[in-house]
Amino acid sequence: MTLSLIHTAEGHRNTFDRLRDSIAPGTDLNHLVRPDWLARAQQGIDSTLTDEINDAITTLDGPVLCSCTTLGPVAETAGAIRIDQPMMQVAAQSGGTILIAYCLKSTEAPSLSLLKREMDLAGNKNGIEPLFLGVHWRLFETGDNDGFVTAIAESVRATAANRSDLGAVVLAQASMAAAAGRLSDLNFPVLSSPEMAFRAALEQVRRV
Protein backbone atom coordinates (compact mmCIF):
# COMPACT_ATOMS: atom_id res chain seq x y z
CA MET A 1 0.00 0.00 0.00
CA THR A 2 1.21 3.50 -0.84
CA LEU A 3 1.30 6.48 1.52
CA SER A 4 0.73 9.71 -0.38
CA LEU A 5 2.10 12.98 0.95
CA ILE A 6 1.13 16.52 -0.04
CA HIS A 7 3.86 19.13 0.44
CA THR A 8 4.19 22.82 -0.30
CA ALA A 9 8.01 22.80 -0.13
CA GLU A 10 10.35 20.44 -1.95
CA GLY A 11 12.51 19.97 1.13
CA HIS A 12 9.78 17.98 2.88
CA ARG A 13 10.22 15.19 0.35
CA ASN A 14 13.67 14.45 1.77
CA THR A 15 12.41 14.71 5.34
CA PHE A 16 9.84 11.98 4.82
CA ASP A 17 12.09 9.84 2.67
CA ARG A 18 14.58 9.80 5.56
CA LEU A 19 11.83 8.94 8.03
CA ARG A 20 10.70 6.10 5.75
CA ASP A 21 14.24 4.74 5.50
CA SER A 22 14.74 4.78 9.29
CA ILE A 23 11.27 3.71 10.45
CA ALA A 24 9.60 1.72 7.69
CA PRO A 25 12.00 0.74 4.91
CA GLY A 26 10.23 -0.46 1.79
CA THR A 27 7.12 1.67 2.29
CA ASP A 28 6.04 3.26 -0.97
CA LEU A 29 5.79 7.05 -0.72
CA ASN A 30 4.06 9.13 -3.36
CA HIS A 31 4.99 12.81 -3.05
CA LEU A 32 2.85 15.59 -4.47
CA VAL A 33 4.71 18.92 -4.16
CA ARG A 34 2.64 22.08 -4.72
CA PRO A 35 4.38 25.25 -3.50
CA ASP A 36 1.84 27.26 -5.46
CA TRP A 37 -0.90 26.09 -3.11
CA LEU A 38 0.82 27.70 -0.12
CA ALA A 39 1.46 30.90 -2.06
CA ARG A 40 -2.23 31.10 -2.92
CA ALA A 41 -3.36 30.07 0.57
CA GLN A 42 -1.41 32.94 2.12
CA GLN A 43 -3.87 35.25 0.39
CA GLY A 44 -6.81 33.23 1.71
CA ILE A 45 -8.10 29.77 0.81
CA ASP A 46 -10.91 30.28 -1.67
CA SER A 47 -13.32 27.74 -3.13
CA THR A 48 -11.14 27.13 -6.19
CA LEU A 49 -8.12 26.15 -4.11
CA THR A 50 -10.30 24.12 -1.78
CA ASP A 51 -11.68 22.16 -4.73
CA GLU A 52 -8.19 21.54 -6.13
CA ILE A 53 -6.93 20.18 -2.82
CA ASN A 54 -10.04 18.06 -2.33
CA ASP A 55 -9.79 16.62 -5.85
CA ALA A 56 -6.12 15.76 -5.35
CA ILE A 57 -6.72 13.99 -2.04
CA THR A 58 -9.73 12.01 -3.21
CA THR A 59 -7.91 10.74 -6.31
CA LEU A 60 -4.70 9.66 -4.52
CA ASP A 61 -4.31 5.98 -3.70
CA GLY A 62 -4.35 4.99 -0.04
CA PRO A 63 -3.90 7.19 3.05
CA VAL A 64 -2.82 10.80 2.52
CA LEU A 65 -0.70 12.96 4.83
CA CYS A 66 -0.65 16.74 4.31
CA SER A 67 2.60 18.26 5.57
CA CYS A 68 1.46 21.88 5.17
CA THR A 69 -0.01 23.38 8.33
CA THR A 70 -1.75 26.19 6.47
CA LEU A 71 -3.64 23.72 4.27
CA GLY A 72 -4.36 21.41 7.20
CA PRO A 73 -8.06 22.17 7.80
CA VAL A 74 -8.95 21.79 4.11
CA ALA A 75 -6.90 18.60 3.82
CA GLU A 76 -8.50 17.14 6.96
CA THR A 77 -11.98 17.85 5.62
CA ALA A 78 -11.04 16.01 2.43
CA GLY A 79 -9.91 12.96 4.42
CA ALA A 80 -6.16 13.50 4.82
CA ILE A 81 -4.11 13.33 8.01
CA ARG A 82 -3.01 16.76 9.23
CA ILE A 83 0.70 16.74 9.98
CA ASP A 84 0.22 18.64 13.22
CA GLN A 85 -2.72 16.73 14.71
CA PRO A 86 -0.76 13.95 16.51
CA MET A 87 1.66 16.56 17.88
CA MET A 88 -1.12 18.85 19.08
CA GLN A 89 -2.81 15.91 20.80
CA VAL A 90 0.34 15.07 22.76
CA ALA A 91 0.93 18.73 23.64
CA ALA A 92 -2.62 19.13 24.91
CA GLN A 93 -2.18 16.16 27.23
CA SER A 94 0.88 17.74 28.88
CA GLY A 95 -1.30 19.57 31.37
CA GLY A 96 0.34 23.00 31.25
CA THR A 97 0.33 26.15 29.18
CA ILE A 98 1.38 25.46 25.59
CA LEU A 99 3.83 27.77 23.82
CA ILE A 100 3.22 27.47 20.08
CA ALA A 101 5.87 28.87 17.72
CA TYR A 102 5.18 29.52 14.04
CA CYS A 103 6.63 31.58 11.18
CA LEU A 104 3.71 32.18 8.82
CA LYS A 105 0.63 34.22 9.66
CA SER A 106 -1.39 31.86 7.46
CA THR A 107 -0.45 29.10 9.90
CA GLU A 108 -1.70 30.99 12.95
CA ALA A 109 -5.45 30.41 12.73
CA PRO A 110 -5.41 26.70 11.77
CA SER A 111 -2.72 25.87 14.31
CA LEU A 112 -4.34 27.69 17.22
CA SER A 113 -7.75 26.28 16.35
CA LEU A 114 -6.45 22.72 16.23
CA LEU A 115 -4.54 23.09 19.49
CA LYS A 116 -7.61 24.55 21.20
CA ARG A 117 -9.68 21.62 19.93
CA GLU A 118 -7.19 19.09 21.28
CA MET A 119 -6.90 20.90 24.61
CA ASP A 120 -10.68 20.85 24.99
CA LEU A 121 -10.70 17.12 24.25
CA ALA A 122 -7.92 16.55 26.79
CA GLY A 123 -9.60 18.69 29.42
CA ASN A 124 -6.58 21.00 29.57
CA LYS A 125 -7.83 24.33 30.92
CA ASN A 126 -4.44 26.05 30.73
CA GLY A 127 -3.62 28.74 28.23
CA ILE A 128 -2.12 28.85 24.73
CA GLU A 129 0.74 31.31 24.18
CA PRO A 130 1.46 32.15 20.52
CA LEU A 131 5.04 32.98 19.50
CA PHE A 132 5.22 34.46 16.00
CA LEU A 133 8.69 34.13 14.45
CA GLY A 134 7.98 35.48 11.00
CA VAL A 135 11.24 37.41 10.99
CA HIS A 136 13.09 34.10 10.47
CA TRP A 137 11.02 32.78 7.54
CA ARG A 138 13.21 34.42 4.92
CA LEU A 139 16.08 32.17 5.99
CA PHE A 140 14.00 29.11 5.11
CA GLU A 141 12.88 30.60 1.81
CA THR A 142 16.47 31.29 0.77
CA GLY A 143 17.64 27.78 1.66
CA ASP A 144 19.63 28.71 4.77
CA ASN A 145 18.26 25.80 6.74
CA ASP A 146 20.94 25.82 9.43
CA GLY A 147 20.50 29.54 9.98
CA PHE A 148 16.74 29.08 10.11
CA VAL A 149 16.89 26.28 12.66
CA THR A 150 19.43 28.17 14.77
CA ALA A 151 17.28 31.31 14.81
CA ILE A 152 14.15 29.34 15.72
CA ALA A 153 15.92 27.56 18.58
CA GLU A 154 17.38 30.80 19.95
CA SER A 155 14.04 32.60 19.86
CA VAL A 156 12.18 29.73 21.52
CA ARG A 157 14.85 29.41 24.19
CA ALA A 158 14.72 33.13 24.96
CA THR A 159 10.96 32.91 25.49
CA ALA A 160 10.68 29.53 27.18
CA ALA A 161 13.76 29.23 29.40
CA ASN A 162 13.09 29.30 33.14
CA ARG A 163 9.33 29.02 32.64
CA SER A 164 7.64 26.79 35.21
CA ASP A 165 4.13 27.09 33.76
CA LEU A 166 4.79 25.47 30.38
CA GLY A 167 3.66 21.93 29.68
CA ALA A 168 5.18 21.82 26.20
CA VAL A 169 6.49 23.87 23.32
CA VAL A 170 5.00 23.20 19.89
CA LEU A 171 6.94 23.91 16.71
CA ALA A 172 3.90 24.37 14.54
CA GLN A 173 5.44 23.97 11.08
CA ALA A 174 7.27 20.90 9.77
CA SER A 175 10.08 23.12 8.51
CA MET A 176 10.90 24.03 12.11
CA ALA A 177 11.34 20.44 13.30
CA ALA A 178 15.13 20.32 13.52
CA ALA A 179 15.09 23.07 16.15
CA ALA A 180 13.64 20.59 18.65
CA GLY A 181 16.96 18.78 18.91
CA ARG A 182 18.65 22.00 19.99
CA LEU A 183 16.18 22.53 22.80
CA SER A 184 16.23 19.08 24.38
CA ASP A 185 17.75 20.42 27.59
CA LEU A 186 14.63 22.41 28.49
CA ASN A 187 12.47 21.15 31.34
CA PHE A 188 9.48 20.33 29.13
CA PRO A 189 9.04 18.62 25.77
CA VAL A 190 9.64 20.56 22.57
CA LEU A 191 7.42 18.87 20.01
CA SER A 192 7.75 18.76 16.23
CA SER A 193 5.39 17.18 13.78
CA PRO A 194 7.02 15.10 10.99
CA GLU A 195 7.91 11.87 12.80
CA MET A 196 4.77 11.82 14.95
CA ALA A 197 2.57 12.34 11.89
CA PHE A 198 4.49 9.81 9.82
CA ARG A 199 4.00 7.12 12.47
CA ALA A 200 0.28 7.92 12.64
CA ALA A 201 0.05 7.67 8.85
CA LEU A 202 1.85 4.33 8.87
CA GLU A 203 -0.79 2.99 11.22
CA GLN A 204 -3.42 3.91 8.66
CA VAL A 205 -1.42 2.23 5.92
CA ARG A 206 -1.25 -0.98 7.96
CA ARG A 207 -4.99 -0.94 8.59
CA VAL A 208 -5.92 -0.58 4.93
C-alpha positions as CSV (number, residue, x, y, z in Angstrom):
1,M,0.0,0.0,0.0
2,T,1.2,3.5,-0.8
3,L,1.3,6.5,1.5
4,S,0.7,9.7,-0.4
5,L,2.1,13.0,0.9
6,I,1.1,16.5,0.0
7,H,3.9,19.1,0.4
8,T,4.2,22.8,-0.3
9,A,8.0,22.8,-0.1
10,E,10.4,20.4,-1.9
11,G,12.5,20.0,1.1
12,H,9.8,18.0,2.9
13,R,10.2,15.2,0.3
14,N,13.7,14.5,1.8
15,T,12.4,14.7,5.3
16,F,9.8,12.0,4.8
17,D,12.1,9.8,2.7
18,R,14.6,9.8,5.6
19,L,11.8,8.9,8.0
20,R,10.7,6.1,5.8
21,D,14.2,4.7,5.5
22,S,14.7,4.8,9.3
23,I,11.3,3.7,10.5
24,A,9.6,1.7,7.7
25,P,12.0,0.7,4.9
26,G,10.2,-0.5,1.8
27,T,7.1,1.7,2.3
28,D,6.0,3.3,-1.0
29,L,5.8,7.0,-0.7
30,N,4.1,9.1,-3.4
31,H,5.0,12.8,-3.0
32,L,2.8,15.6,-4.5
33,V,4.7,18.9,-4.2
34,R,2.6,22.1,-4.7
35,P,4.4,25.2,-3.5
36,D,1.8,27.3,-5.5
37,W,-0.9,26.1,-3.1
38,L,0.8,27.7,-0.1
39,A,1.5,30.9,-2.1
40,R,-2.2,31.1,-2.9
41,A,-3.4,30.1,0.6
42,Q,-1.4,32.9,2.1
43,Q,-3.9,35.2,0.4
44,G,-6.8,33.2,1.7
45,I,-8.1,29.8,0.8
46,D,-10.9,30.3,-1.7
47,S,-13.3,27.7,-3.1
48,T,-11.1,27.1,-6.2
49,L,-8.1,26.2,-4.1
50,T,-10.3,24.1,-1.8
51,D,-11.7,22.2,-4.7
52,E,-8.2,21.5,-6.1
53,I,-6.9,20.2,-2.8
54,N,-10.0,18.1,-2.3
55,D,-9.8,16.6,-5.8
56,A,-6.1,15.8,-5.3
57,I,-6.7,14.0,-2.0
58,T,-9.7,12.0,-3.2
59,T,-7.9,10.7,-6.3
60,L,-4.7,9.7,-4.5
61,D,-4.3,6.0,-3.7
62,G,-4.3,5.0,0.0
63,P,-3.9,7.2,3.1
64,V,-2.8,10.8,2.5
65,L,-0.7,13.0,4.8
66,C,-0.6,16.7,4.3
67,S,2.6,18.3,5.6
68,C,1.5,21.9,5.2
69,T,0.0,23.4,8.3
70,T,-1.8,26.2,6.5
71,L,-3.6,23.7,4.3
72,G,-4.4,21.4,7.2
73,P,-8.1,22.2,7.8
74,V,-9.0,21.8,4.1
75,A,-6.9,18.6,3.8
76,E,-8.5,17.1,7.0
77,T,-12.0,17.8,5.6
78,A,-11.0,16.0,2.4
79,G,-9.9,13.0,4.4
80,A,-6.2,13.5,4.8
81,I,-4.1,13.3,8.0
82,R,-3.0,16.8,9.2
83,I,0.7,16.7,10.0
84,D,0.2,18.6,13.2
85,Q,-2.7,16.7,14.7
86,P,-0.8,14.0,16.5
87,M,1.7,16.6,17.9
88,M,-1.1,18.9,19.1
89,Q,-2.8,15.9,20.8
90,V,0.3,15.1,22.8
91,A,0.9,18.7,23.6
92,A,-2.6,19.1,24.9
93,Q,-2.2,16.2,27.2
94,S,0.9,17.7,28.9
95,G,-1.3,19.6,31.4
96,G,0.3,23.0,31.2
97,T,0.3,26.1,29.2
98,I,1.4,25.5,25.6
99,L,3.8,27.8,23.8
100,I,3.2,27.5,20.1
101,A,5.9,28.9,17.7
102,Y,5.2,29.5,14.0
103,C,6.6,31.6,11.2
104,L,3.7,32.2,8.8
105,K,0.6,34.2,9.7
106,S,-1.4,31.9,7.5
107,T,-0.4,29.1,9.9
108,E,-1.7,31.0,12.9
109,A,-5.5,30.4,12.7
110,P,-5.4,26.7,11.8
111,S,-2.7,25.9,14.3
112,L,-4.3,27.7,17.2
113,S,-7.8,26.3,16.3
114,L,-6.4,22.7,16.2
115,L,-4.5,23.1,19.5
116,K,-7.6,24.5,21.2
117,R,-9.7,21.6,19.9
118,E,-7.2,19.1,21.3
119,M,-6.9,20.9,24.6
120,D,-10.7,20.9,25.0
121,L,-10.7,17.1,24.2
122,A,-7.9,16.5,26.8
123,G,-9.6,18.7,29.4
124,N,-6.6,21.0,29.6
125,K,-7.8,24.3,30.9
126,N,-4.4,26.0,30.7
127,G,-3.6,28.7,28.2
128,I,-2.1,28.9,24.7
129,E,0.7,31.3,24.2
130,P,1.5,32.2,20.5
131,L,5.0,33.0,19.5
132,F,5.2,34.5,16.0
133,L,8.7,34.1,14.5
134,G,8.0,35.5,11.0
135,V,11.2,37.4,11.0
136,H,13.1,34.1,10.5
137,W,11.0,32.8,7.5
138,R,13.2,34.4,4.9
139,L,16.1,32.2,6.0
140,F,14.0,29.1,5.1
141,E,12.9,30.6,1.8
142,T,16.5,31.3,0.8
143,G,17.6,27.8,1.7
144,D,19.6,28.7,4.8
145,N,18.3,25.8,6.7
146,D,20.9,25.8,9.4
147,G,20.5,29.5,10.0
148,F,16.7,29.1,10.1
149,V,16.9,26.3,12.7
150,T,19.4,28.2,14.8
151,A,17.3,31.3,14.8
152,I,14.1,29.3,15.7
153,A,15.9,27.6,18.6
154,E,17.4,30.8,20.0
155,S,14.0,32.6,19.9
156,V,12.2,29.7,21.5
157,R,14.8,29.4,24.2
158,A,14.7,33.1,25.0
159,T,11.0,32.9,25.5
160,A,10.7,29.5,27.2
161,A,13.8,29.2,29.4
162,N,13.1,29.3,33.1
163,R,9.3,29.0,32.6
164,S,7.6,26.8,35.2
165,D,4.1,27.1,33.8
166,L,4.8,25.5,30.4
167,G,3.7,21.9,29.7
168,A,5.2,21.8,26.2
169,V,6.5,23.9,23.3
170,V,5.0,23.2,19.9
171,L,6.9,23.9,16.7
172,A,3.9,24.4,14.5
173,Q,5.4,24.0,11.1
174,A,7.3,20.9,9.8
175,S,10.1,23.1,8.5
176,M,10.9,24.0,12.1
177,A,11.3,20.4,13.3
178,A,15.1,20.3,13.5
179,A,15.1,23.1,16.1
180,A,13.6,20.6,18.6
181,G,17.0,18.8,18.9
182,R,18.7,22.0,20.0
183,L,16.2,22.5,22.8
184,S,16.2,19.1,24.4
185,D,17.7,20.4,27.6
186,L,14.6,22.4,28.5
187,N,12.5,21.2,31.3
188,F,9.5,20.3,29.1
189,P,9.0,18.6,25.8
190,V,9.6,20.6,22.6
191,L,7.4,18.9,20.0
192,S,7.8,18.8,16.2
193,S,5.4,17.2,13.8
194,P,7.0,15.1,11.0
195,E,7.9,11.9,12.8
196,M,4.8,11.8,14.9
197,A,2.6,12.3,11.9
198,F,4.5,9.8,9.8
199,R,4.0,7.1,12.5
200,A,0.3,7.9,12.6
201,A,0.0,7.7,8.9
202,L,1.9,4.3,8.9
203,E,-0.8,3.0,11.2
204,Q,-3.4,3.9,8.7
205,V,-1.4,2.2,5.9
206,R,-1.2,-1.0,8.0
207,R,-5.0,-0.9,8.6
208,V,-5.9,-0.6,4.9
